[in-house]
Amino acid sequence: MRNDFRSRMPATQGRVLVTGGSGFIGRRLVAALVAAGAEVTVADLKPFWGSSGGPASAGGRVHFVVGDLSDLAVADQAVQPGTDTIIHLAARTSVLESVKDPETTYRNNVAVTAGLLELARQRSVRTFLFASTNAVVGNVGGAVITEQAPLRPLTPYGATKAASEMLINSYAAAYRIRGVSLRFSNVYGPGMQHKDSFIPRLMRAARDGTGVKVRGDGTMIRDVIQVDDVLAGIFAAWRSDHTGPVILGSGRAVTVNEMVETARRVTGVAIPAENAPIAQGEMPAVKLDISTARALGYAPTYDLEAGMATVWPDFAPDGARTAGDLDAAALATEGAR
């Protein structure tokens, strides 16, 4: 990893719970936590090691809870007495699925967050770090998004994240749990082979010799952030005494067309692009002010081309090791020390 996470992670007085720890961001985070010497509980619907096997606990410093956190028994097992920090990544994240099935999105996002917060209160958890989104503010046109923007989500997904942020704020005020809502921009990086966001679609198109569909005319503006920069932002917020929302992005606005051109340079493949209708809930522009995060010590290191270059090896047809293999190897190595 490009960032030195050993020196960035704060000292903890107990175990760190990572919900969604078997997912794209979660696997990377758990590997960084173990490398930094943390005691970790991973809670997820799917096993961390998948079908490839692996060491049971990375030298006894990782405990795995497999199950649905909406099940009170699973949540009770995950938030063990002595847990110091909860990093809550688990969520139903599809915007389109939230429009089709808002009730399930609510149950998985808001109800689970409420249950974890209550267990945090009962078990004296000090810090609750929450993976939120800039979708909580809805369509602001071409304005730069700050943490002070009103919460006006356009979809059930955005609304569940906004509701969770309000719950976290209330527990911070009433029970002195330090709650931080980390509003991630579009995250990409190694380990995205099974994701369906735009950058992995570009990588698959380059690998398979196919094309991609570009919504609208490709001038929609986005802020995309490499996953190791996200981890650095999580650690910066964790080290600080900040409470409330923090925007984590690259601070660089790029168009969809620029993403396509960058992918062509990185892969060396002339990826065909076809225009398609803009989907419901799409924001025309996402431009972020990351000054709050910078004030906490956050400093993103990847530009778009360097970041995409970390994704392509997972897709390139040359037999390169996958990011999942590398994460597993990192945990196994730490467990052997």
C-alpha atoms as one frame of an Amber mdcrd trajectory, in Angstrom:
protein
   0.000   0.000   0.000   1.175   3.484  -0.835   0.233   5.025   2.534   2.103
   4.084   5.721  -0.863   3.086   7.879   1.213   1.834  10.819   2.132   5.416
  11.716  -1.323   6.816  10.928  -3.591   4.628  13.058  -4.354   5.981  16.542
  -3.692   3.952  19.658  -6.800   2.100  20.854  -7.737   0.772  24.272  -9.581
  -2.255  22.947 -10.879  -4.104  19.919 -11.902  -2.460  16.639 -15.096  -3.720
  14.992 -15.243  -3.396  11.195 -18.695  -4.109   9.784 -18.669  -4.985   6.106
 -15.073  -6.069   6.603 -15.225  -8.664   3.819 -16.153  -6.073   1.190 -14.059
  -4.002  -1.185 -13.095  -1.227   1.259 -13.388  -3.459   4.306 -10.788  -6.024
   3.229  -8.284  -3.271   2.552  -9.066  -1.636   5.902  -8.789  -4.869   7.895
  -5.401  -5.632   6.323  -4.208  -2.123   7.258  -5.509  -2.460  10.820  -3.793
  -5.820  11.313  -0.559  -4.455   9.841  -0.777  -1.604  12.351  -1.181  -4.045
  15.250  -4.889  -3.635  16.039  -7.181  -6.270  17.562 -10.034  -6.574  15.052
 -13.502  -8.078  14.795 -14.824  -8.454  11.233 -18.612  -8.686  10.871 -20.069
  -9.437   7.435 -22.661 -11.512   5.611 -19.893 -13.408   3.820 -16.686 -14.963
   5.173 -13.549 -12.854   4.931 -11.536 -15.630   3.304 -14.220 -16.718   0.846
 -13.569 -20.067  -0.778  -9.781 -19.683  -0.857  -9.256 -20.466   2.827  -6.651
 -18.729   4.939  -5.466 -18.420   8.507  -8.299 -18.438  11.000  -7.366 -15.330
  12.907  -4.100 -13.771  11.707  -2.236 -14.815  14.839  -5.267 -14.483  17.123
  -5.747 -10.759  16.494  -8.791 -11.051  14.186 -12.176 -12.477  15.149 -14.740
 -13.214  12.424 -18.521 -12.932  12.844 -20.474 -14.135   9.801 -24.147 -13.169
   9.696 -26.740 -10.460   9.210 -26.311  -7.543  11.614 -30.094  -7.014  11.593
 -30.154 -10.236  13.658 -29.727  -9.062  17.251 -27.724 -12.171  18.177 -25.217
 -11.476  15.384 -24.892  -7.808  16.359 -24.461  -8.810  20.020 -21.622 -11.156
  19.047 -19.983  -8.476  16.883 -19.939  -5.687  19.487 -17.973  -7.548  22.117
 -17.414  -6.036  25.557 -14.116  -4.176  25.367 -14.738  -2.845  21.865 -13.168
   0.601  21.638 -14.083   1.676  18.082 -16.723   0.684  15.535 -16.007   1.381
  11.858 -19.394   0.807  10.232 -19.012   0.119   6.509 -21.782  -2.460   6.052
 -24.740  -1.200   4.028 -26.991  -1.826   1.076 -25.291   0.549  -1.363 -27.127
   0.278  -4.681 -29.047   3.466  -5.488 -31.191   1.690  -8.089 -31.994  -1.179
  -5.710 -32.979   1.347  -3.043 -35.524   2.842  -5.447 -36.934  -0.623  -6.194
 -36.911  -1.830  -2.579 -36.762   1.054  -0.094 -37.977  -1.038   2.852 -35.060
  -3.495   2.690 -32.636  -0.600   2.215 -34.047   1.049   5.341 -33.771  -2.156
   7.373 -30.175  -2.847   6.301 -28.965   0.727   6.609 -30.926   2.639   9.256
 -32.163  -0.127  11.561 -28.766  -1.845  11.649 -27.012   1.452  12.414 -29.489
   2.155  15.230 -28.880  -1.292  16.711 -25.104  -0.880  16.606 -25.327   2.547
  18.224 -27.424   1.147  21.064 -24.916  -1.643  21.663 -22.148   0.974  21.524
 -23.940   2.944  24.237 -24.478  -0.113  26.424 -20.869  -1.302  26.066 -19.081
   2.036  26.384 -17.681   2.142  22.858 -15.764   5.406  22.549 -15.765   6.058
  18.787 -18.243   5.313  15.983 -16.951   5.935  12.443 -19.656   5.668   9.776
 -19.340   5.261   6.001 -21.731   7.845   4.592 -22.046   9.499   1.190 -22.332
  12.915  -0.406 -25.694  11.734  -1.774 -27.159  12.939   1.530 -27.206  16.496
   0.131 -28.938  15.655  -3.151 -28.630  17.769  -6.269 -26.770  21.010  -5.587
 -26.268  21.800  -9.267 -22.761  23.041  -9.939 -22.139  24.211  -6.361 -19.222
  22.860  -4.344 -20.458  20.495  -1.629 -19.418  21.227   1.953 -20.358  19.624
   5.263 -22.708  22.566   5.876 -24.949  21.772   2.879 -28.554  20.915   3.895
 -29.540  17.246   3.866 -31.851  16.823   0.857 -31.362  13.278  -0.473 -32.993
  12.310  -3.780 -33.196   8.526  -3.287 -34.017   6.079  -0.484 -30.317   5.173
  -0.364 -29.291   8.779   0.299 -32.119   9.149   2.796 -30.983   6.110   4.800
 -27.481   7.540   5.038 -28.842  10.934   6.101 -31.051   9.277   8.730 -28.080
   7.297  10.044 -26.013  10.483  10.276 -28.765  12.088  12.399 -28.876   9.052
  14.694 -25.105   9.201  15.131 -25.272  12.926  15.918 -27.925  12.276  18.577
 -25.894   9.519  20.264 -22.826  11.757  20.206 -24.751  14.541  21.914 -26.697
  12.417  24.397 -24.170   9.717  25.299 -20.771  11.227  24.445 -19.926   8.604
  21.823 -17.620  10.332  19.338 -19.487   9.926  16.078 -17.950  10.768  12.697
 -19.863  10.410   9.421 -17.316   9.965   6.644 -18.918  11.061   3.388 -17.036
   9.036   0.796 -16.981  10.129  -2.803 -16.829   7.423  -5.513 -14.224   4.941
  -4.248 -12.110   2.811  -6.582  -8.930   0.763  -6.348  -7.604  -2.805  -6.168
 -10.168  -5.466  -5.316 -13.035  -4.267  -7.529 -13.330  -7.298  -9.796 -16.949
  -7.939  -8.787 -18.108  -4.320  -8.494 -20.348  -2.708 -11.105 -19.351   0.941
 -10.729 -17.962   2.842 -13.697 -14.213   2.310 -13.270 -14.401  -1.512 -13.027
 -16.756  -1.467 -16.027 -14.036   0.389 -17.930 -11.453  -2.186 -16.869 -13.655
  -5.110 -17.930 -14.324  -3.428 -21.278 -10.578  -3.062 -21.866  -9.936  -6.677
 -20.901 -12.809  -8.129 -22.940 -12.550  -5.863 -25.979 -16.049  -4.464 -25.473
 -17.371  -0.943 -24.894 -19.010   1.059 -22.114 -22.185   3.109 -21.852 -21.685
   6.722 -20.809 -24.708   8.375 -19.229 -25.649  11.618 -20.933 -22.928  13.250
 -23.000 -20.132  12.339 -20.593 -19.779  15.828 -19.113 -21.175  14.856 -15.711
 -18.609  15.799 -13.072 -17.499  13.389 -10.372 -14.931  13.210  -7.578 -13.327
   9.756  -7.438 -10.994   8.626  -4.671  -8.495   5.753  -4.556  -9.195   3.300
  -1.733  -5.872   3.780   0.075  -6.584   7.507   0.239  -9.941   6.607   1.810
  -8.141   4.566   4.471  -5.789   7.468   5.149  -8.854   9.701   5.570 -10.508
   7.249   7.963  -7.367   7.154  10.090  -6.996  10.952  10.029 -10.566  11.408
  11.288 -10.086   8.654  13.870  -6.898  10.248  15.250  -8.605  13.628  15.628
 -11.193  14.744  18.175 -13.631  15.728  15.405 -17.340  14.890  15.718 -19.805
  15.200  12.834 -19.551  14.836   9.058 -16.282  14.821   7.100 -16.133  14.772
   3.304 -13.521  12.331   1.967 -12.718  12.769  -1.706  -9.802  13.541  -3.961
 -10.699  17.216  -4.134 -10.320  16.994  -7.936 -13.412  17.114 -10.154 -13.238
  15.033 -13.343 -15.771  14.361 -16.100 -16.934  10.919 -17.109 -15.287  11.526
 -20.483 -11.972  12.155 -18.684 -12.352   8.812 -16.907 -12.797   7.066 -20.246
  -9.738   8.779 -21.746  -7.654   7.980 -18.664  -8.688   4.330 -18.791  -7.626
   4.189 -22.443  -4.163   5.495 -21.517  -3.736   3.187 -18.532  -4.875   0.037
 -20.340  -3.582   0.853 -23.808  -6.972  -0.161 -25.217  -9.251   2.070 -27.330
 -12.388   1.479 -25.258 -15.497   2.344 -27.333 -18.025   4.581 -25.536 -21.765
   4.808 -26.254 -24.068   7.467 -24.821 -27.020   6.320 -22.698 -29.900   8.005
 -20.817 -29.171   9.546 -17.409 -30.590   7.383 -14.601 -33.003   8.544 -11.912
 -31.229  10.193  -8.981 -28.043  11.012 -10.920 -26.440  14.276  -9.852 -25.076
  16.365 -12.756 -22.034  17.430 -10.754 -20.222  16.299  -7.619 -17.592  18.861
  -6.643 -16.272  18.521  -3.125 -14.637  20.796  -0.592 -12.264  18.570   1.407
 -10.859  21.349   3.592 -12.346  19.856   6.781 -10.560  16.558   6.120  -7.332
  18.382   5.258  -7.539  20.230   8.583  -7.553  16.817  10.284  -4.322  15.858
   8.519  -5.782  14.173   5.437  -3.736  14.515   2.234  -4.851  12.455  -0.805
  -1.923  11.115  -2.811  -3.406   9.607  -5.996  -4.390  11.465  -9.144  -6.798
   9.704 -11.506  -4.196   8.098 -13.755  -2.026   6.807 -10.908  -5.128   5.513
  -9.160  -6.493   3.705 -12.203  -3.088   2.110 -12.677  -3.656   0.324  -9.328
  -6.939  -1.154 -10.601  -5.876  -2.475 -14.021  -3.632  -5.359 -12.755  -6.715
  -7.071 -11.273  -8.331  -7.140 -14.720  -5.357  -7.351 -17.115  -5.125 -10.745
 -18.848  -1.574 -11.420 -17.648  -2.274 -13.473 -14.545  -1.405 -10.708 -12.071
  -2.233 -11.449  -8.442  -5.548 -10.024  -7.286  -5.952  -7.498  -4.501  -7.843
 -10.138  -2.501  -4.827 -12.431  -2.693  -2.581  -9.593  -1.550  -4.871  -8.735
   1.388  -4.961 -12.386   2.455  -1.204 -12.609   2.169  -0.780  -9.468   4.273
  -2.964 -10.881   7.039  -1.220 -14.252   6.929   2.183 -12.575   7.160   1.135
 -10.454  10.126  -0.352 -13.492  11.836   2.939 -15.372  11.482   4.988 -12.666
  13.206
